[in-house]
Amino acid sequence: MDHPLNAQQSPVARQGIADVNGTNLWYEIVGVGECVVQVGGAVSAHEGYDTVTPHLAQHFEVLNYDHRGYGLSARPRQRYTIDVWCDDLAALLDHLGKDRVHIHGGSMGSFVAIAFALARPERVDKLLLGAGAVAKCDGMGVSHFRVWQHLAQAFGIGSRQLADELVNKAFSRDYIDRIGLDTLVKGMVDSASRNADTEVFIDACQVMIDADVRDALANLTAPTLVMVGSDDVLTPLDAGPTGAGARRVAEMIPNATLKVFEGSGHGHYIEQPDESIDAILDFLR
């Protein structure tokens, strides 16, 4: 699809720092219209939406921000939990005077987005869950995140050793070979080094290991779009019997739609950006 951004100048972004809950959160607003809040992942913070934001901002007001502990926001030394990040998001919306918004969470952001929508349903218009969404990790999922913790602890968040592991879970085999492993690893080292600290990343992995919202998803009231790559091995379409992957998530939410990106891995925003933005715009309009 020939998106409007290809022919028009990108809207001007407005950046700021919000003093909320005793910390400073960086945010950026671009575009006008209904507000879509994009919730960052475990590695790349707000940059994880770089392929989506310019197109989305042609039709909506897009609010990108960094969790405490990530990106351009403050990084206090503390225990990081999903409740901390949900409370910060609510406080940021209060700070900006936004009562009800669309919530878009990808990867770890989908864990936070689900928790936020369950805790504060009155603030969520539509819910978008991208880069896989799981209600509970299966044994393999837990193992993936434990390996991430071990590598981060041993070598650091910006290490080549961790980046190798992150890349082979983030992308499909086809994409890695087409773009080149070394190129993707170099990019992952750069992104992780700038956007996360080792201790925060380890806590983020634990958040995903511990999450279990299977019994709560039936209470979600917002229309929901669940997006997943068919080759996503990290947050898969179908989890093992001890978990609940994207297909189950879509089945358990009363008003949910499942979109599968055939041939894509976890990072469908990067592997299939046009298809991703089309799915998002079709759902929000």
N, C-alpha and C positions, 0 to 999 in steps of 0.2 A: 504494500500500500504506500502511496506517495503522501506522507504525512505533511501537514501544514508547515512544520518547521523547515522543510526542505526549500520552501519558497518565501518564508517570512523570517524577519529578525526575531531572535529569542527575546521574550519579555525580560525586563530589568529585574534583577533580584534585590531584595532588601534584607540585609543581615542585621542581627542583633544578639545581645547577651541578656538572658533572663536570670534574675536572682531568685531562685525558687528552692524551697526546702533546704536552705542553708548551703546551696552550691550554685554554680553558674553554668547554665546550659546555653550552648551556641545554637542558633537557629537561622534559617533562611526562608524567606517567603518570595515566591515568584508566581506571576500570573494573577488572574482575577476570576471570581466565580465561587462556586461551592468549594469548601476547603477539603483537600485531601492531605492527611498527615501520613508521612512515610517514616516507619519505625526501623531503625538500623539493625544490622546483623552483628555477628560476633567478631568479625574481623575488619570489615571495610567501613563501618559507620555509615554516615549519610552518602558516602561515595558509591555505595552499592546500587544506588538508583540513578547513576549518571546517564545510563542509556534510556531511562524512562522519563525523567523529570522534564527535559526540554519539550517533549511532545505533549506530555500531560498538561504542562503549563500553558499550552495554547488554548485549553478548554476549561481549566480549573485553576483555583488558587492552590498551589502546592506548598505545604509546610514541611521542609526537611529540618531535622535537628539531630544532634548527637546526644546519646545517653550520657549521664554522668559516668566518668571513667573512660570515655571514648572521644576520639577525634579532637575537635576544637573546644569541647566542653571541659570543665574542671575534672580532675582525676584524684579525688580524695582517697586516702588509704582507709579502706573499710571493707566490710563484707558486702558483696553485691548479690542482690536477689531479685527475683521477678517483681516482688512487691515494691522494692525501691524504685525500679524503673517505671512501673505503672503509676506510682504516686507522683513521680517527677513529671510524667506525661500529663496527668491531670492538672498539676500545678502550672505547667507551661501553658496549657489551654486556658486556664484561669487568667494567667498573666496577660495573655493575648486577647482576652475577651471572647473566646470561642466556646460556645456552649455545646454544639452538636456538629460532628464532622464525620467524614469518611476516614476510616483507618486502614492503612495499607502496610502490612508487615511482611517482609521477606526473610527467609531463613530463620535465625534466632528472633528476628523481628516478628515472625508469625507467632512464636510462643508468647511474646509480650502482647501482641495484638489480641490474641484469644483471651489472655488473662484480663486485659483491660476491658474488653467487651463484656466479659462475664461479670466483672466487678462493677462496671459503670455502664450498663446498657443504654441508659438515657442519653449518653454522650456520643453514641455511635449510630450513624445513619446507615452506611453500608460498610461491610468488612471485606477486605481483600487479603488473602493469605497466599503468598508466593514463595517460589523456590522451595517447594515442598512444605507440607504442614502435617505435623504428627500430633496425635492426642497423647501418645505415650511411645517412647522409644522401645523397640524390641532389643533382644540381646545383642545383635550386631550393631544397632545404633548406639547402645551404651558403650560397646567396645570401641567404636569409632571415637567417641568423645573422650573416653579414658586415654586412648592413645594420644590424642591431642594434648590432654593435660600432662601426660608423661613427657612428651617431646618439648612442650613449652617449659616445663619445670627444669628439664635437663639442659636445653639449648637456648631458650628464650623465644619470645614472640616473633622477633625479626630474623630468626635463623633459617638457613637453607634447609636444614633437616625438617623443621616443621612445615615450611612452605611446600616441600615436595609432597608431604602428606595432605596438606590442605588442597593443593591443586588436583590430586588424583581423586579427591572426594567432591570437589567443586564442579568438575567438568566431565563431559562424556569422553570416551576413548577417541572417538572421531575428532572432536574439537581439539583435544590435546595434540593429536598428530598433525592436524591442519595448521594450527597456530604455532606449535613447537613447544616442547616441554620447558626448555630453558627460558624462553620468552615469558611463559606464564609463571614460572617460578620466580623469575626476577620481579615481575609485577606484583606477585603475592608478597614477596619480602618487603617491597616498597610500601605497599598498602598496609600490611600488618605493623610494620615499624612505625608508621606515622599515626595510625588510628587506634592502637590498643596497647595496653601494658600487660605484661605477663600475668600478674596476679589477677587482674580483672578478667582476662581471657579464661583463666582456669576457673574462676567463679562462674563465668558465662557457660562454660561447658557443663558445670554441675547443675546449673539451672535447667538445661535441656535434658540431662540425665534424670533429674528428679521429677520433671513435669509429668502429670497424669490428670488429664481433664476429660477422660472418657465418660464419666458419669455426669459431667456438667454440660456437655455440648448440646444436649437436648434443650437446655434453657436459653441458648443464644437466640435472640429475637431479630438480629439484623440480617438482611439479605447478604449472603456471603458468596464470594468467588474463591474457590480453591484451585490454585495453579501448581502444576508439578511436571517435571520432565520425565518422560517414560524411562530414561536411563539414570534417574537420580538414585544413587546408592546410599546417600546420607540421610535424607528424609524422603523415603520412597513412596511410590504409588501404593504398593502393598507391602506392609510390614509382616514380620513373622507373627506367630500366634500369641506371643506375649505383648505385642505392641499394637498400635493402631496408626496406619499410614494415611496418606492423603485421601484415598478412596473412602476409607472408613470415616474420616473426618467429614467429608462431604455427605456421606449417608447419615451421619448422626446429627448434623445441624439441620433443623427443620426446613429452612429456606436457602439451600446451598446449591451451587452449580460447580461441577468439576470440569476443569480444562486441562487436558494432557498435551504437552508439547512433545510430539513424537521425535525421538532421536536425541533429545536434549538431556543433559545431566542436571545437576542441582542448580547451576547458574544459567537458567533459561533467559534471564534478563540480558545476559551477555551473548549467549549462543544463538538465541532467536529473539532479538530485540523487537523487530517489526511485529512478529506474532504476539509477543508479550504485550506491547502497547495496544495492539488491536483488541486483544481480549479485555484489557483493563478499560479502554474507552467504551467498548460495546457494553460492558457491565455497568459502568457509571452513568451512561447517558439515559 
